[in-house]
Amino acid sequence: MADELSSPTYPTGLRLEGKKVIVVGGGHVAQRRIPSLIAAGAHVVVIAPNVTPAVEGMAAEITWLARTFQPADLDDAWYVVAATDDHAVNAAVAAAAEVRRIFCVRSDSAAGSTAWTPSVGRHDNVTVAVWGNQDPRRSVAVRDEVVEGLRNGSIAAPHHRDRAAGVVLVGGGPGDPELISIAGRKALLEADVVVADRLAPRELLAELPADVEVIDVAKLPRGRSAQQDYINKVIVDAALAGKRVVRFKGGDNFVFGRGYEEVIACREAGVPVTVIPGLTSSVTVPGLVGIPVTHRGVTHEFTVISGHLPPDHPESLVNWPAVAQMQGTLVLMMAVENAPAIAKTLLVARRPTTPVAVICDGSMPTERVVLSTLGTLAEDMTANGVRPPAIIVIGDVVAVAHPEHFA
């Protein structure tokens, strides 16, 4: 086996856009690999009887065949990843790929693979790929040094990793992996355990060393979810076991992220906890599509509201009649389902022609903007098939960004 692993390899870059790629398995290894394949434009087909909630959350971007692997599944494929926890299944996938002359990555056997997945980093249109012959932490360390050298102009920049036990809450930003802070990325690479949300920048999970434990606590709209008490227990128990834990969230930890509940849980358990803020989607997503949440002479305030409850819900803490009287910008988060009811409430005091922008999949390759008005919002969202995640911006700042549409 040592000879096989030390045999010469031929580095190359695969252009997979529009090409069929098979991922056999729906567990945490597959969960790490799939986002990078989607980002490369591949037509990803996942074959697994069961998948993690995070993989299920990618259903609109992949084809999921909920069954066991069959050799014919590789017909017309260009690349295959065998990522099950069954050695025999992975071996069968590799054998079927060999017959069809398809390169195969096996998650359980480097020697049984015809291709290896490197540690990948990117900066300014440069891709750095490193593999270290079954030494993932060395691969990641070399990759990090090169990428950091590209960022600061010096390739020789030694890092001293902080591996002390404790919890770090990392806000990952709106979704684009380039929009996480340098401190947040560094914290990920220092982790022993990463506890990740569905909306955290998932492509960054593929950059982690293979020995980093990734715990999926995805929360799907109206689907499977991990309860907050369970999440608190997971991060506290891992830290008390001497692990360096990163709680990886989308957006910012404290903007409708329940991050401070996790801070309280850590403090009560005597676990050291630090916070690395993230770019909140409520401001960055509108900004990325050119919509300012404030503009001189147009509005002097903006209000961010969680729309996960309708205005008439007994548990709602929002004074919606007062909100309707406000003249500034409203930014609604988690409001796709309740947007029609919210619009109806706002129409009591706001004009029906009030401009509205619905920003779907903000910062991601599938990003799109649906322009509407308060009076036609419900119909326009239905006609355009709006689904979460989406940020809804209400106010004249939308017309500032799109004067031709609201002339």
N, C-alpha and C positions, 0 to 999 in steps of 0.2 A: 504493500500500500504506500509505503514511503516513496518508492520509486515512481509510482503513478502520480503522487502529489507533487513531486519535484520535477516531473517531466516538463519540457518547455511549453509555454502557452503563447498564443498569438493574440495580442490585444487588438480589439476592434470596437467599433461603435455601431449598434444596430439602429436602423431607421424603420420603426415599426408602425408608422402612421397608416391606418386603414388595413393593417394586416392582422390575421387571426392569431391570437396568442391564447394558449390553454393554461389555466391554473387548476391543478387537481388538488382539492383540499380547500376548506373554508375556515380554518382556524387562524391563530394569531400570526403564524408565519405568512400565510396567504394574505392576511390583512395588511401586513407590512409591504408586500410586494405589489399588490394590485394598484395602489395609487400611482406609483411611478410608471407602471405600464399604461394606465389611463392618461397620465400626463404626456406620455410619448405618442399618444394618438392611436394606440393599438385597439383593435376590436377584441376585448377581453371576454373569454368564456370561462366561467368558473363552474367546475364539476365537483359537487359535494352534496351529500344528503342533508347536511346541516352546515350553517355558517354562523359566524359571530354577528352580533347586532350591527357592528360597524360595517361588515361586508354587506349585510342586508341593506344598510343605509345607502350603499352604492348601486342599488338595483337599477336606477335610471341610467347608469353609465356602463353597466356590464350586462352580459347574458348569464343568468344563473340556471344551470341544469341541476335540479335537486335529486340527484341519483348517484350511483357509483360509476366509476370510470369504466369505459369500454375502449379497446384499442382503436376502433374506428373514429373515436372522438378526435384523433390527431390528424385525420385526413384534411388536407388543405391548410394545416397549421404551419406557422413559420417558427414558432418558439414555444417551449413548454416548461412549466415550473411544476415539479412534483413536490407538494408541500403538505402531505398528510402525515399523521403520526403513526402510520402503519408501514413498516419497512417493506413488506411484500408488495403493497400497492405501489409504493414509490419505485420499486424495482421493476414492476410490470409496466409502469409508465415509461421508465427509461428504456426498457427493451422495445416497446412499441415505437418510441421515438427513434431508436437506433435503426430499426428496419426501414423507417420512412425518411431517414437522413435529416432528422430535425434535432437541433441542439436542445439539450435538456439540462435543467438545473435541478438537482435533488437537494432538498433541505436536510436530509439525514445522512448524506454521504458525498463528500467532496470527490472521493476516488471514483464513485459511481456516476459522476456527472460528466457531461461533455462540454459544459460551460459553467463558469463561476460568476456569481453576482458580486461585483466589487463594492467597496465603500465609496459613495459618490458625494461630491460637493460641487457647488457652482458659484461662480462670481463673475459678473460682467461678461457674460456670454462665453466664459471658459468653463468647461467641465473637467473635473479632476476625478479620476477613477483609480482606486488602489486596492489590490488584494495581497494579503500577507501569508498565504499558505497555511490556513487554519489558525491564524493569530489575529482575530478580529479587532482586538483593542489596538494592536500595532498598526493595522490598516487604517483605523479611524484616526489614530494619533498623527500618522503621516499625512493623511488627507487634510486634517484640520490645520496642520502647520503650513501646508501649501496654500490652502484657501486663505488663511490669515495673512500669509505673506503676500498674496495677491491683493488683499484689501489694504494692507498698510505699506506696500512697496518693498517689504523685506521678507524673503523666503525663510530666513533663519530667525524665527521668533519663538523661543521656547515657552511652553505653557506649563503652569503648575496646577494640576487638577485638584480641586477641593472635593474630597470623597468622604467628608465627615457625615455621620449619621444624622438624619433629620429630614424635614420636608421643605421643599421649595415650591411655592405656587407660581406657575409660569403662565402668563397670558400670552396666547399665541397669535393674537391679532385676528383679522377678518377671515383668513383662510389661505391667502397666497403665502407660501413658505418664505418668500423674500421679505415679508413684512413683519416677521418676528424680530425682536430686538437681539442684538449681539449677546447681551447678558442671558436672554432666554435660550438661545441656541447653545451657548456654553454650558448652561445648567443641564440641558438635555444630555449633553455628551459626558457629563460628570455623574450621571445617574446610574444607580444599580437597578432601580425599579421606576417605570414610567406608567402613571395611571392617567389614561387619556380619554377625553370626550370625543364624540363623533365630529364636532365642529372644530376641533383643534387641527392645525395644518398637518394632515395625515401623511403627506409625502416625507416629512421630516422623520417619521418613524422608521422609514427604510434606511436612513443613514445611521441608525444606532448599531452598535456592536451586537453580534448575535447572542451574546450572553446577557444582555440587558433584558430583564423581564418586563413585558408590556402587558398591562392589565386593562382590558376593555371595559369601560363603564359608560358606553354609548347610551344616549337617551333619544329614542326615535319618537317623532310626533305620532301620538296615538298608536304606539307600538311598544316593543319591549324596552324596559328602562331599568337602570340601576338606581335603587333608592339612595337618598343622601346619607342616611345612617350607615348603610353598607359601605359607601365610599369613604366616609369618615373612619370607619373601622379598618378598612384596607390600608389607608395611608398611615394611620397611627400604628397598627400592628407591624407593618413593614419597617417603619422607623425604629420602633422599640426592638426589633430584631437586628438592629445595627446597619440597616440599609440607608443609602442616600436615595430619597424618594422625590420624584418630580411629579406634581399634580399638574397635568398639561390640559389647559382649557382654551377654547376659542375666545376671541375678543379680549376683554379685560376681566380679571378675576372678580372684581367687585361691582361690575355693571350687569345686574341681573344674572350673575354667575354663581351665587351662593358661596363665593369664596370665603367670606368671613365666617360662615358656619364651620368651614374646615379649619380656619385659624383658631377658632374657639375650641374645637375638638382637640387640636394639637396642644394648645396651652393647658387645657384641663388634664391631659395625659402626661404633661411634662416633656413634650417633644419639641425640640427647637424648630421654629418655622420662620421662613422668610418669604417675601413677596417680590416677584418681578412683574411689574405691570405690563399689560399688553395694549395695543391700539384697539380702542373700542369700536365695534362695527357701527355704532350709532352715528359716529362722526366720520370715520374713515371711509365707509362704504359710499355714502353720498359724495364725499370729496373725490374719491377715485373716479366717479362717473361725471365729475365736473359740476356737482350741485353744492353750493355753499349753504351751510345751515344758518348762517347769518350773512347779511349784506347791508352796507351803509345805505340809509335812506329807505330800506325795505322792512327790516325787522331788528328789534333791539334785544330779542331773546329767542332761545329755542328750548323746547321741553322734550325730554326723552321719557317715553311711557311704555311700560310693558302691556301688551294687548292680549296676554294669555287668558284673561277673563273678560267676558262681555260687560258692557256698562251696567246692566241690570243684575249682575251676579252679586249675591249677598256678601261674598268674601272680597269683592273689589275694594281697594283702598284709594281709588282715583275719584276725585270730585269732577266727574265728567261735565256737569253743567258749567262749572267754573272754567274748565279747559275749553269748552266751546266758546266762551266769551273772549278768550285770549286771541291776540292778533298775530302772535309770533309763529315761528316754525314749530310744527309738531313732528317728532320722529317716533314712529311706532316700531317696536321690536316684538317678535313672537306674536304677530297680530294677523297673520294670513286668514286663519279660520274666522276670527271675529271682526274683520275689517268692515263687512257690510253693516253690522250692528253699530260699530263705532262711528262710521260715516253718517248713519241715520241720526245718531245723537248729536254729532257736531253740526249737522244741517239746521238744527234749531236756531243757531246763532250765526253760522258761517254761510256764505253765499254758495250756491251749487256749482258755480264756475271756479271755485278755489282750486288751483293747480295741485296735482298729486303725482308723485313718481313712486313706482314700486320697483325696487332694485332687487332682482333675483340673483342668487349665487354671487354676491358681491365679492370682487377681487379674484374670482376663479375663472378658468377658461370658458365656462358656460354662462358667464355673467350676461345679463340682459336687463334692459330698462323698459318698463311699461308706463307710458304717460297717460294720465287720466285726469278726471276732475272729481271733486267730492260727490257731485250728484250722479256720476256714472261709474263710480269706483267698483261697485259690486259686479256690474255687468262686464266691465273691462277686464277684471281679474278672472272671471269665469271664461270669457272669450279667449284669453291669452294663456289659460292653463297655469296660472300662478300657483306654485307650491312652495312650502318652506324649504330652505331659509330665505327670508326676504325682509328688507328694510323698507318701510313706507314713510315717505316724506310728504308732509302736507303744508302748503303755504306758498306765498308769492315768490320765494327763492327758487322754486322749480321753474317758474316762468322766466326768472333772470337767466337761468341756464339754458332754457329752451324757448326763447322769445318767438321764434317762427311758429311753434306749435300752438302757443297760447295767444297769438296776435288777435 
